[in-house]
Amino acid sequence: MASQRGIVIGGGAFAGLALALALRQGLGPDIPIIVADPALAARPSRDQRATAIVAACRRLFGAIGVWDEVAAQAQPILDMVVTDSKLEDATRPVFLTFAGNVEPGEPFAHMVENRLLIDTLVTRAEAAGVDLRPTMVTTFDSRPDGISVTLGDGSVIEAALLVAADGARSKLRERAGIATHGWDYDQSGIVVTVGHERDHQGRAEEHFLPAGPFAILPLTGRRSSLVWTETRSEATRIAALPDDEFHTELEQRFGLHLGEVKALDRPRAFPLGYFVARSFIGERLALVGDAAHLIHPIAGQGLNMGLKDVAALAETIVDAARLGIDFGQADVLDRYQRWRRFDTMAMGVATNALNLLFSNKSTLLRSVRDIGLGLVDRLPPLKSVFIRQAAGLSGEVPRLLKGEAL
């Protein structure tokens, strides 16, 4: 492999750290990999949220040496039920069920607590020799032959490539002059962890209510993570309620099928929107994760789309480097963009359509969608297609998402 300048990754969350580990594995020890993010100074992580890791992304974490460290504390999703009802309905009939395996013995997703996954990624990155800097990328200057990256501590790094993994409000994307197109949903997702009396048996539930989906996602023990969609103003009101009043709102939506339910942390509301960057690349710059796209959480694909970016970009870079090609040049980055942009647009359109279809009070639309859900439930081959799509195993799958090391 030809000697090349290194790679700076701006952003040290899931996408940035996973990319750093994948690149270190594929490129070997001679090419510097630097991750810059002020949040790296905050150890251990205090992120109370949890994330659904689909099968393809679990394979990626296995390939970069992370999954074995978190598997014992990950909750497999063994099956899933979908209901469609009004908030005041006494019962919630099940219209669609999914068995949880994409392959025998392989669940289509696991729930993992964010802080556990982030701390494990940081520890593995340190052990692999990734240079972690608890500071931010402040400026950069791209040239045809390289990119000068200035960090918040004043250091300047001469690199071959800068990767923007700094989230939906990416400063790096903004400084590169890359516009986005999309819209605001006037919805927020309330996130809270709850405890309950009965065991969930690994079952996930998605209740489509007029304001939006109410997802119950199983965690280890008698706990679940909720992603609860409401209009922006209603979500703000609910998240600010005193504990007893919040419990009333929670119980009305959660139901009593798992016994008494109790919030284990304070609910937080996150505004929901949709956008896609007009380009996933710039001169010696690549966008990954939320810096490139943000979608509605209705299908639980946000983080997993970012990890697909990671797998595609890592494979593109490593393949170029092994051929002695400058992996920061335009034609190499263009391969990454072509690989990911269509899938991203398709997923964005699908989640937007689902949100429009299910987040409303129309009786006619409710009847149409319930018929559709019932038909899908009676067609096992179609359900299998949906499961593989949800698990990230359809289309042109990068090697890391197959569990293959680079």
C-alpha positions as CSV (number, residue, x, y, z in Angstrom):
1,M,0.0,0.0,0.0
2,A,1.5,3.4,-1.0
3,S,2.3,5.8,1.8
4,Q,-0.4,8.5,2.0
5,R,-1.4,11.4,4.3
6,G,-4.0,10.6,6.9
7,I,-7.7,11.2,7.4
8,V,-9.3,13.6,9.8
9,I,-12.8,12.8,11.0
10,G,-14.8,15.7,12.5
11,G,-17.2,14.1,14.9
12,G,-16.8,11.4,17.5
13,A,-20.2,9.8,17.8
14,F,-21.3,6.5,16.4
15,A,-20.5,7.2,12.7
16,G,-17.2,8.9,13.3
17,L,-15.8,6.4,15.7
18,A,-17.0,3.4,13.7
19,L,-15.5,4.8,10.5
20,A,-12.2,5.4,12.4
21,L,-12.1,1.8,13.5
22,A,-13.0,0.4,10.0
23,L,-10.3,2.6,8.4
24,R,-7.7,1.6,10.9
25,Q,-8.4,-2.0,10.3
26,G,-8.4,-1.7,6.5
27,L,-5.5,0.8,6.1
28,G,-3.1,-0.6,8.7
29,P,-1.1,1.4,11.2
30,D,0.9,3.7,8.8
31,I,-1.9,6.1,7.8
32,P,-2.9,8.4,10.6
33,I,-6.6,8.4,11.6
34,I,-7.6,11.4,13.7
35,V,-11.0,11.9,15.3
36,A,-11.7,15.4,16.6
37,D,-14.7,16.1,18.8
38,P,-15.0,18.1,22.1
39,A,-17.4,15.4,23.4
40,L,-14.5,13.0,23.6
41,A,-13.5,14.8,26.8
42,A,-16.8,13.7,28.5
43,R,-16.1,10.1,29.7
44,P,-18.0,8.0,30.4
45,S,-20.9,9.0,28.1
46,R,-24.1,10.1,29.8
47,D,-26.4,9.6,26.8
48,Q,-29.6,8.0,28.3
49,R,-31.0,7.0,24.9
50,A,-31.0,3.6,23.2
51,T,-30.8,2.7,19.6
52,A,-32.0,-0.2,17.4
53,I,-29.0,-1.8,15.7
54,V,-30.2,-3.7,12.6
55,A,-28.6,-7.0,11.6
56,A,-26.3,-5.5,8.9
57,C,-25.0,-2.9,11.3
58,R,-24.5,-5.5,14.0
59,R,-22.4,-7.4,11.5
60,L,-20.4,-4.2,11.0
61,F,-19.8,-3.8,14.7
62,G,-18.7,-7.5,14.8
63,A,-16.3,-6.9,11.9
64,I,-14.6,-4.0,13.7
65,G,-14.3,-5.8,17.0
66,V,-17.0,-4.0,19.0
67,W,-20.0,-6.3,19.1
68,D,-18.5,-8.9,21.4
69,E,-18.0,-6.1,24.0
70,V,-21.6,-5.1,24.1
71,A,-23.5,-8.3,23.1
72,A,-24.2,-9.4,26.7
73,Q,-26.0,-6.1,27.3
74,A,-27.9,-5.9,24.0
75,Q,-31.5,-6.9,23.8
76,P,-32.5,-8.9,20.7
77,I,-35.8,-7.9,19.1
78,L,-37.5,-11.3,18.7
79,D,-40.7,-10.1,17.2
80,M,-42.6,-7.0,16.4
81,V,-46.3,-6.1,16.3
82,V,-47.9,-3.1,14.5
83,T,-51.3,-1.6,15.6
84,D,-53.4,1.3,14.3
85,S,-55.9,2.9,16.6
86,K,-57.2,6.1,18.1
87,L,-55.9,7.3,21.5
88,E,-59.2,6.7,23.2
89,D,-59.8,3.2,21.7
90,A,-60.2,0.5,24.4
91,T,-58.4,-2.1,22.3
92,R,-55.6,-2.0,19.8
93,P,-56.0,-4.7,17.2
94,V,-52.8,-6.1,15.7
95,F,-52.7,-5.7,11.9
96,L,-49.1,-6.8,11.2
97,T,-46.6,-9.0,13.0
98,F,-43.0,-9.7,12.1
99,A,-40.9,-12.6,13.3
100,G,-37.5,-11.4,14.5
101,N,-35.0,-13.4,12.4
102,V,-33.3,-12.5,9.1
103,E,-31.3,-15.7,9.3
104,P,-31.8,-18.7,11.6
105,G,-30.6,-17.5,15.0
106,E,-29.9,-14.0,13.8
107,P,-32.5,-11.3,15.0
108,F,-33.2,-8.5,12.6
109,A,-32.2,-6.0,15.2
110,H,-30.9,-5.5,18.8
111,M,-31.5,-2.6,21.2
112,V,-28.3,-1.2,22.7
113,E,-28.0,1.7,25.1
114,N,-26.1,4.6,23.5
115,R,-23.7,5.2,26.4
116,L,-22.5,1.6,26.3
117,L,-21.9,1.6,22.6
118,I,-20.2,5.0,22.6
119,D,-17.9,4.1,25.5
120,T,-17.0,0.8,23.8
121,L,-16.2,2.5,20.5
122,V,-13.9,5.0,22.2
123,T,-12.1,2.3,24.1
124,R,-11.6,0.2,21.0
125,A,-10.5,3.2,19.0
126,E,-7.8,4.1,21.6
127,A,-6.6,0.5,21.7
128,A,-6.4,0.5,17.9
129,G,-4.2,3.6,17.8
130,V,-6.7,6.1,16.5
131,D,-5.7,9.6,17.5
132,L,-8.6,11.0,19.5
133,R,-8.6,14.8,20.0
134,P,-11.1,16.3,22.4
135,T,-11.4,19.5,20.3
136,M,-13.3,20.5,17.2
137,V,-12.3,21.1,13.6
138,T,-12.5,24.9,13.2
139,T,-11.4,25.6,9.6
140,F,-10.1,23.7,6.6
141,D,-8.5,24.7,3.3
142,S,-9.0,22.2,0.4
143,R,-6.5,22.0,-2.4
144,P,-6.3,19.6,-5.4
145,D,-3.3,17.8,-3.6
146,G,-4.5,17.8,0.0
147,I,-6.5,19.5,2.8
148,S,-5.2,21.6,5.7
149,V,-7.4,21.0,8.8
150,T,-7.1,23.4,11.7
151,L,-8.3,22.2,15.2
152,G,-9.6,24.2,18.1
153,D,-6.4,23.7,20.0
154,G,-4.5,25.5,17.2
155,S,-2.9,22.5,15.6
156,V,-2.9,22.1,11.8
157,I,-3.0,18.7,10.2
158,E,-2.1,18.1,6.6
159,A,-4.5,15.4,5.4
160,A,-5.7,13.6,2.3
161,L,-9.3,13.7,3.4
162,L,-11.7,15.3,5.9
163,V,-14.8,13.5,6.9
164,A,-17.8,15.5,8.3
165,A,-19.5,13.3,10.9
166,D,-20.6,16.2,13.1
167,G,-24.3,15.7,13.0
168,A,-27.4,17.3,11.5
169,R,-26.2,20.8,12.2
170,S,-22.9,20.1,10.7
171,K,-20.5,23.1,10.8
172,L,-18.2,21.3,8.4
173,R,-21.0,20.9,5.8
174,E,-21.9,24.6,6.2
175,R,-18.3,25.7,5.8
176,A,-18.0,23.6,2.6
177,G,-21.0,25.5,1.2
178,I,-23.0,22.3,0.8
179,A,-26.8,23.1,0.9
180,T,-29.5,20.8,2.1
181,H,-33.1,20.3,1.0
182,G,-35.9,19.1,3.2
183,W,-38.5,20.3,5.6
184,D,-39.6,20.4,9.2
185,Y,-42.4,18.1,10.3
186,D,-43.7,20.2,13.2
187,Q,-43.4,17.0,15.2
188,S,-41.1,16.1,18.1
189,G,-40.0,12.7,19.3
190,I,-40.3,12.2,23.1
191,V,-37.6,9.8,24.3
192,V,-37.8,8.1,27.7
193,T,-36.8,4.8,29.3
194,V,-39.5,3.0,31.3
195,G,-39.7,0.1,33.6
196,H,-42.6,-2.3,33.7
197,E,-43.8,-5.2,35.9
198,R,-43.9,-7.9,33.2
199,D,-41.3,-9.2,30.9
200,H,-41.6,-7.9,27.3
201,Q,-40.3,-11.2,25.9
202,G,-38.1,-9.3,23.4
203,R,-41.2,-7.9,21.6
204,A,-41.2,-4.5,20.0
205,E,-44.4,-2.6,19.4
206,E,-45.3,0.2,17.1
207,H,-48.6,1.8,17.8
208,F,-49.8,4.2,15.1
209,L,-51.8,6.9,16.8
210,P,-53.2,10.0,15.1
211,A,-50.4,12.3,16.3
212,G,-47.7,9.8,15.1
213,P,-46.1,6.5,16.0
214,F,-45.6,5.4,19.6
215,A,-42.8,2.8,19.6
216,I,-42.0,0.5,22.5
217,L,-38.6,-1.0,22.1
218,P,-37.3,-3.7,24.5
219,L,-34.2,-3.2,26.6
220,T,-32.5,-5.8,28.9
221,G,-34.5,-6.5,32.0
222,R,-38.0,-5.3,32.5
223,R,-37.3,-2.0,30.7
224,S,-38.2,-0.5,27.4
225,S,-37.2,2.5,25.4
226,L,-40.0,4.7,24.0
227,V,-39.9,6.9,20.9
228,W,-43.2,8.8,21.1
229,T,-44.2,11.2,18.3
230,E,-46.4,14.2,19.0
231,T,-46.9,17.6,17.4
232,R,-44.1,20.0,18.4
233,S,-46.2,22.0,20.9
234,E,-47.8,18.9,22.5
235,A,-44.4,17.2,22.9
236,T,-43.0,20.2,24.7
237,R,-46.0,20.3,27.0
238,I,-45.9,16.6,27.8
239,A,-42.1,16.5,28.4
240,A,-42.4,19.4,30.9
241,L,-45.2,17.8,33.0
242,P,-44.7,16.9,36.6
243,D,-44.0,13.2,37.2
244,D,-47.6,12.2,38.1
245,E,-49.2,14.0,35.2
246,F,-46.6,12.6,32.8
247,H,-47.4,9.1,34.1
248,T,-51.1,9.6,33.2
249,E,-50.2,10.5,29.6
250,L,-47.7,7.7,29.4
251,E,-50.1,5.0,30.7
252,Q,-52.9,6.2,28.4
253,R,-50.6,5.4,25.4
254,F,-48.6,2.5,26.8
255,G,-51.5,0.5,28.2
256,L,-51.4,-2.1,30.9
257,H,-50.3,-5.3,29.0
258,L,-46.9,-5.2,30.8
259,G,-48.4,-4.2,34.2
260,E,-47.6,-1.0,36.0
261,V,-45.2,1.3,34.0
262,K,-42.8,3.9,35.4
263,A,-40.5,6.4,33.7
264,L,-36.9,5.8,34.7
265,D,-35.5,9.1,33.5
266,R,-36.8,12.5,32.5
267,P,-38.5,12.6,29.1
268,R,-36.8,14.7,26.4
269,A,-38.3,16.0,23.2
270,F,-36.3,16.2,20.0
271,P,-37.6,18.1,16.9
272,L,-38.1,15.9,13.8
273,G,-37.4,16.8,10.3
274,Y,-36.2,15.6,6.9
275,F,-33.2,16.8,4.9
276,V,-30.6,15.4,2.5
277,A,-27.4,17.2,1.6
278,R,-27.3,18.3,-2.1
279,S,-23.9,16.6,-2.3
280,F,-22.4,14.0,0.0
281,I,-18.9,15.1,-1.1
282,G,-16.8,18.3,-1.6
283,E,-13.2,18.9,-2.5
284,R,-11.4,16.3,-0.3
285,L,-14.4,16.2,1.9
286,A,-17.0,13.4,2.5
287,L,-20.2,13.6,4.6
288,V,-21.5,10.7,6.7
289,G,-24.4,10.1,9.0
290,D,-26.6,13.0,10.1
291,A,-24.3,15.5,8.4
292,A,-25.5,14.0,5.1
293,H,-29.1,13.1,5.9
294,L,-31.8,13.2,8.5
295,I,-35.0,11.2,8.3
296,H,-38.1,10.6,10.4
297,P,-37.6,7.9,13.1
298,I,-40.8,6.1,12.1
299,A,-38.8,3.2,10.6
300,G,-36.0,3.3,13.1
301,Q,-33.4,3.7,10.3
302,G,-31.6,7.0,11.1
303,L,-28.4,5.6,12.8
304,N,-28.3,2.6,10.6
305,M,-28.3,4.7,7.5
306,G,-25.3,6.5,8.9
307,L,-23.5,3.2,9.5
308,K,-24.2,2.2,5.9
309,D,-22.4,5.4,4.9
310,V,-19.5,4.3,7.1
311,A,-19.3,0.9,5.5
312,A,-19.5,2.3,2.0
313,L,-17.0,5.1,2.5
314,A,-14.5,2.8,4.4
315,E,-14.6,0.2,1.6
316,T,-14.2,2.9,-1.1
317,I,-11.2,4.4,0.7
318,V,-9.5,1.1,1.5
319,D,-10.0,-0.2,-2.1
320,A,-8.4,2.9,-3.5
321,A,-5.5,2.9,-1.0
322,R,-4.6,-0.7,-1.8
323,L,-4.4,0.2,-5.5
324,G,-2.0,3.1,-4.6
325,I,-4.7,5.7,-5.5
326,D,-5.1,9.0,-3.6
327,F,-8.3,8.2,-1.7
328,G,-9.1,11.9,-1.3
329,Q,-9.4,12.6,-5.0
330,A,-12.7,13.4,-6.6
331,D,-13.3,10.2,-8.6
332,V,-12.8,8.0,-5.5
333,L,-15.2,10.2,-3.4
334,D,-17.7,10.2,-6.3
335,R,-17.9,6.4,-6.1
336,Y,-19.0,6.7,-2.4
337,Q,-21.6,9.3,-3.3
338,R,-23.1,7.2,-6.1
339,W,-23.2,4.2,-3.8
340,R,-25.1,5.9,-1.0
341,R,-27.2,8.7,-2.5
342,F,-29.9,6.7,-4.2
343,D,-30.5,4.5,-1.1
344,T,-30.6,7.6,1.1
345,M,-33.2,9.3,-1.1
346,A,-35.3,6.2,-1.4
347,M,-35.4,5.7,2.4
348,G,-36.2,9.4,2.9
349,V,-39.1,9.2,0.5
350,A,-40.4,6.0,2.2
351,T,-40.2,7.4,5.7
352,N,-41.8,10.6,4.7
353,A,-44.7,8.8,3.0
354,L,-45.2,6.5,6.1
355,N,-45.3,9.6,8.3
356,L,-47.9,11.3,6.1
357,L,-49.9,8.1,5.9
358,F,-50.0,7.3,9.6
359,S,-49.7,10.6,11.4
360,N,-53.2,11.9,10.7
361,K,-56.9,11.6,11.9
362,S,-58.4,10.6,8.5
363,T,-60.8,7.7,8.9
364,L,-60.5,7.0,5.2
365,L,-56.7,6.8,5.3
366,R,-56.9,4.7,8.4
367,S,-59.2,2.1,6.6
368,V,-56.9,2.0,3.5
369,R,-53.7,1.5,5.6
370,D,-55.3,-1.1,7.8
371,I,-56.3,-3.1,4.7
372,G,-52.7,-2.7,3.4
373,L,-51.2,-3.9,6.7
374,G,-53.5,-6.9,6.8
375,L,-52.6,-7.9,3.2
376,V,-48.9,-7.7,4.0
377,D,-49.4,-9.8,7.1
378,R,-51.0,-12.5,5.0
379,L,-48.1,-12.6,2.5
380,P,-45.0,-14.2,4.1
381,P,-42.7,-13.6,1.0
382,L,-43.5,-9.9,1.1
383,K,-42.9,-9.8,4.8
384,S,-39.5,-11.4,4.3
385,V,-38.6,-8.7,1.8
386,F,-39.6,-6.0,4.3
387,I,-37.5,-7.7,7.0
388,R,-34.4,-7.9,4.9
389,Q,-34.9,-4.3,3.8
390,A,-35.3,-3.2,7.5
391,A,-32.3,-5.3,8.5
392,G,-30.1,-3.4,5.9
393,L,-29.4,-6.5,3.8
394,S,-31.0,-5.6,0.5
395,G,-29.3,-3.9,-2.5
396,E,-25.5,-3.6,-3.0
397,V,-24.3,-4.3,0.5
398,P,-20.7,-3.2,1.5
399,R,-18.5,-5.9,2.9
400,L,-18.6,-4.6,6.5
401,L,-22.4,-5.0,6.5
402,K,-21.9,-8.6,5.6
403,G,-19.7,-9.1,8.6
404,E,-16.5,-9.2,6.4
405,A,-13.4,-7.4,7.5
406,L,-11.9,-4.9,5.1
